[in-house]
Amino acid sequence: MTKNKKYLPPASKLNKGFTLIELLVMIIILGILGALSSVRIKNISSNVKITSTLNRIRADINMVKELALSSHNNMSISFNHLQESYTVLKNGTIMQDYPDSENGVINLSSGSFSNVDITSVNFNNSNIISFDKWGNVLNSGTIVLNQNHTLQISGMNGIIEISNQ
């Protein structure tokens, strides 16, 4: 038998690890994927906050409507877009014991509703939506959050529609 001078050991003994270039390429790819996913997660988080805020406002409008009907009192919600809050009123005075509020005021500038902006409120040139003692809406209108999410209250029954512009 003759010896082959070009004998190479099996491939498994030659490739014991990754080259520096391969490691750098993987680190760069993982960095790019991480950056892209963090931007996507931030957008999802923002949309979840806006959706939960819209749902909270819709629930409070429906609750105030039901309170007007059940208590036979005039009820209203006064929105303050400068302070990112709204206040529940019963016969024109603040309803101090309204659920999940701070003395009748629901503040959207802190907690799970933070970073949601009440852009505008318009109920027939007013910032107040009112219900009579039968639960009928006295003034329909719109609430706009973060400039492109609209909550529209219309009709005597207070039909609420949410849209994204």
C-alpha positions as CSV (number, residue, x, y, z in Angstrom):
1,M,0.0,0.0,0.0
2,T,1.2,3.4,-0.9
3,K,0.8,6.4,1.3
4,N,-1.2,9.3,-0.1
5,K,0.5,12.5,0.8
6,K,-2.7,14.5,0.1
7,Y,-4.6,12.7,2.9
8,L,-7.0,15.0,4.8
9,P,-8.6,14.2,8.1
10,P,-12.4,13.7,8.1
11,A,-14.4,16.9,7.7
12,S,-15.7,16.8,11.3
13,K,-12.1,17.4,12.6
14,L,-11.6,20.4,10.3
15,N,-14.7,22.4,11.1
16,K,-14.8,22.6,14.8
17,G,-16.5,26.1,15.0
18,F,-17.6,29.2,13.2
19,T,-15.4,31.7,11.6
20,L,-15.3,35.2,12.8
21,I,-17.0,36.5,9.7
22,E,-19.9,34.0,10.1
23,L,-20.4,35.1,13.7
24,L,-20.4,38.8,12.7
25,V,-22.9,38.2,10.0
26,M,-25.2,36.4,12.4
27,I,-24.9,39.2,15.0
28,I,-25.7,41.8,12.4
29,I,-28.8,39.8,11.1
30,L,-30.0,39.3,14.7
31,G,-29.6,43.0,15.4
32,I,-31.6,44.0,12.4
33,L,-34.4,41.6,13.2
34,G,-34.4,42.8,16.8
35,A,-34.7,46.4,15.7
36,L,-37.5,45.6,13.3
37,S,-39.5,43.6,15.9
38,S,-39.2,46.3,18.6
39,V,-40.7,48.9,16.2
40,R,-43.5,46.5,15.4
41,I,-44.2,45.8,19.1
42,K,-44.3,49.6,19.9
43,N,-46.9,50.1,17.1
44,I,-49.0,47.2,18.4
45,S,-48.8,48.5,22.0
46,S,-49.9,52.0,20.8
47,N,-52.9,50.5,18.9
48,V,-53.9,48.4,22.0
49,K,-53.9,51.6,24.2
50,I,-56.0,53.5,21.7
51,T,-58.5,50.6,21.3
52,S,-58.8,50.1,25.0
53,T,-59.3,53.9,25.5
54,L,-62.0,54.0,22.8
55,N,-63.7,51.0,24.5
56,R,-63.5,52.7,27.9
57,I,-65.1,55.9,26.6
58,R,-67.8,53.9,24.8
59,A,-68.5,51.9,27.9
60,D,-68.7,55.0,30.0
61,I,-71.1,56.7,27.5
62,N,-73.3,53.6,27.6
63,M,-73.1,53.5,31.4
64,V,-74.1,57.2,31.8
65,K,-77.0,56.6,29.3
66,E,-78.2,53.7,31.4
67,L,-77.8,55.7,34.6
68,A,-80.0,58.5,33.2
69,L,-82.7,55.9,32.2
70,S,-82.6,54.0,35.5
71,S,-82.4,57.0,37.9
72,H,-84.7,59.4,35.8
73,N,-82.0,62.1,36.0
74,N,-80.3,64.2,33.4
75,M,-76.8,62.9,32.9
76,S,-73.9,64.2,30.9
77,I,-70.2,63.7,30.3
78,S,-67.9,66.7,30.0
79,F,-64.7,66.2,28.1
80,N,-61.6,68.2,28.7
81,H,-59.1,67.6,25.8
82,L,-56.5,69.9,27.4
83,Q,-56.2,67.7,30.5
84,E,-57.0,64.4,28.7
85,S,-59.9,63.7,31.0
86,Y,-63.7,63.6,31.2
87,T,-66.1,64.2,34.1
88,V,-69.5,62.5,34.7
89,L,-72.3,64.9,35.7
90,K,-75.7,64.1,37.3
91,N,-78.2,67.0,37.0
92,G,-75.2,69.3,36.3
93,T,-73.1,68.4,39.3
94,I,-70.1,66.1,39.4
95,M,-71.1,62.5,40.2
96,Q,-68.4,61.9,42.9
97,D,-69.2,58.1,43.3
98,Y,-68.9,57.2,39.6
99,P,-67.2,53.8,39.3
100,D,-63.5,53.7,38.4
101,S,-63.1,57.4,38.6
102,E,-61.3,59.9,40.9
103,N,-64.3,61.8,42.3
104,G,-66.2,61.6,39.0
105,V,-63.2,62.4,36.8
106,I,-61.7,59.8,34.5
107,N,-58.1,60.8,33.7
108,L,-56.6,59.5,30.5
109,S,-53.2,61.0,31.0
110,S,-51.9,58.3,33.3
111,G,-52.0,54.5,33.8
112,S,-53.0,52.2,31.0
113,F,-54.4,55.1,29.0
114,S,-51.3,57.2,28.9
115,N,-50.0,58.5,25.6
116,V,-53.5,58.6,24.2
117,D,-54.4,62.2,23.1
118,I,-58.0,63.5,23.0
119,T,-57.5,65.5,19.8
120,S,-60.9,67.1,19.6
121,V,-64.4,66.8,21.1
122,N,-67.5,68.3,19.3
123,F,-71.1,67.7,20.4
124,N,-73.0,70.5,18.6
125,N,-70.2,73.0,19.3
126,S,-69.8,71.8,22.9
127,N,-67.6,69.4,24.8
128,I,-70.5,67.9,26.7
129,I,-72.7,64.9,25.7
130,S,-76.0,64.9,27.5
131,F,-78.8,62.4,28.1
132,D,-82.3,63.2,29.3
133,K,-84.0,61.2,32.0
134,W,-85.2,58.7,29.4
135,G,-81.7,57.9,28.2
136,N,-82.0,59.9,24.9
137,V,-79.0,61.7,23.6
138,L,-79.6,65.4,23.5
139,N,-76.6,66.3,21.3
140,S,-74.8,63.9,19.0
141,G,-71.1,64.4,18.0
142,T,-67.6,63.1,17.7
143,I,-64.6,62.4,19.8
144,V,-61.2,62.1,18.1
145,L,-58.2,60.4,19.6
146,N,-54.6,60.7,18.4
147,Q,-55.9,62.6,15.3
148,N,-57.2,59.6,13.5
149,H,-59.4,57.4,15.7
150,T,-63.0,58.7,15.8
151,L,-65.8,57.8,18.1
152,Q,-69.1,59.0,16.6
153,I,-72.3,59.2,18.7
154,S,-75.4,59.8,16.6
155,G,-79.2,59.6,16.8
156,M,-81.5,59.8,19.6
157,N,-80.5,56.4,20.9
158,G,-76.8,57.3,21.0
159,I,-75.5,54.8,18.5
160,I,-71.8,54.7,18.9
161,E,-69.5,53.9,15.9
162,I,-65.7,53.7,16.0
163,S,-63.6,54.3,13.0
164,N,-59.9,54.8,12.0
165,Q,-59.2,57.5,9.4
